[in-house]
Amino acid sequence: MIKFILPIAVFIAVVFGISFFWNNSSALGRKKIALGLLAAILLSLILTIYLIID
């Protein structure tokens, strides 16, 4: 049961955290947050494809 509840709770916490920092940041801070999220998504996509192929 913890395998299902913990990832959902972590996802919700991350979404609220990003939303909180997004609302309290300047334009430059928002650009940094957006670039960081883009890099994280690209990295996870590349890692997932690599692990599927390997």
Secondary structure, 3 states (H helix, E strand, C coil): CHHHHHHHHHHHHHHHHHHHHHHCCCHHHHHHHHHHHHHHHHHHHHHHHHHHHC
